[in-house]
């Protein structure tokens, strides 16, 4: 379950996902909107998960199964947790670059105080860092960080990383209705993000089932105000609120495809049906996975999603 997809990415085109964090979910945060589910192991200590050679081998095998027109635009570390917790992240990036595809990492940026983390991320071609809250109170409410983390230090370390990163840096802000979707947060965030000078700042809302069921996406008026405030600060800003589409990569093994993708990327019903059609498989495959309690159905904003049931994985 190391690689999955390619899946359609609103940021990166066709993205071959790489899950370098083994279950249970390990992260320095426990964000209320996380699509992967609750953080079962909260930590800021880097450790070995998969050996880089195994990641390289599995990604290579996955790429061999894809048709040329289905090749990814990026190899993307988007994990069952925080990818920079993997102490071998840099070694894995170096190996994966041998395939000739650019490498992306989506991180919350909480561990950028470690020299080793900055060194590892400097090897990537594209990095996105989380910027949800402009003060410690909101940060703790939205991201629910490890008690060992300090807000001001994280902000300083993001600026430090941004000043030396030679690839494309982006930021991503998840806006939650009634929590961080206010003008005060937008104005302060714009100031902080401007210091990072990102190529692009994304404004997102939850589009998949969140870890906290009470979480709701910010409304269009709030999104518009955030965009206007960022734009007034000369920040290149885009919405990241639309559905990605139904184009998913497939390997010919429908069971493997569904389990790999749903490990870190919940499948909306129309995406799943499209995948079944490509693999010439019937819906009984889905029914079998549900019966085995390997996946489950979750409804969010009146849309049906299929996700892995990590509560049963030890």
C-alpha positions, 0 to 999 in steps of 0.5 A: 500500500505504498503507492496508489493512483494516479489520482486527479490532483487539483494542484498537480494534475495526475499524481501518483501518491506515495504513502511512506507512513505505515498504519496506524496514522502517525502525525504531529497534528490531529487536524479536525478536518483530516480526510485520513481520520483520527491521529492514532499516534501523535509524535514529532520524532522522526523514525524509520517506516519503509526502507527507501529501496522498498519504496523505490521498488514498489513505485517502479512496479506500479509504474510498469503497470500503467499505460503511457497515457496514464503516467503521472505528472508528479510522484507525490508524498501524501501520506497516512500522516505527516510524511516528514516523520519518515527519517528516510524521506530524503533518501527516498526522494533521491531514488524516486527521481531516477524515474524521471518524474518531479517529486512533490511533498505535501506537509504540515511544515511542523517539523521544519525546525529540524535541519534534516527535514529542511535538507530532505524537502530541499530535494523535492521539486514541489512542496506545499505547507499548511497555513490554516491559522494566524495565531496560536489559539486558532492553530490549536483549535484547528490543527490540534498539534502535539503539545511539544510544538510551539506556534511561533517557532513553526512560523519562523522555521517555515520562513527559514525553509522558504528562503532557501528552497529552490523548487516551487513552494505553495501554501494551503489554507483549509477554511472551516465554517465558523472557526477560521473563516473570519477577516481577522484570520485572513488579514493576519494569514496574508501577512504571514504567507507573504513572508513565505513568497509562495508561487501560489497560495491555495484556499481550500474547504473540506470536500471529503469526510473529515475526522470531526463530523461537525466540521463544515466548509466555509461558505462562498462569501468567506472564500471570496473575502479571503481571496480578495484579502490575499489578492490585495497583498499581491499573493497569487491565490487560487481556490482549491474547492472543486471536485478533482474529476473521475479520472483515476489510474488503474493497474488491472487489479481492482481490489488492489486499486480500491484499497490503495487509493482509499488508504489516503484518498477517499473515493467519491462514488462516481470515481469508484464507478469509473474505476470499476468500469475501467477494470471491467469489474462489477459492483460486487467487488465493492460489496465484498470489500465492505462485507470484509470491513476493509472499506466503509461508506461515509456520506459528506455534503450529501455525497457518498464516499468509500474509505478504508476502515483503519479502526480494524487495522492493527 
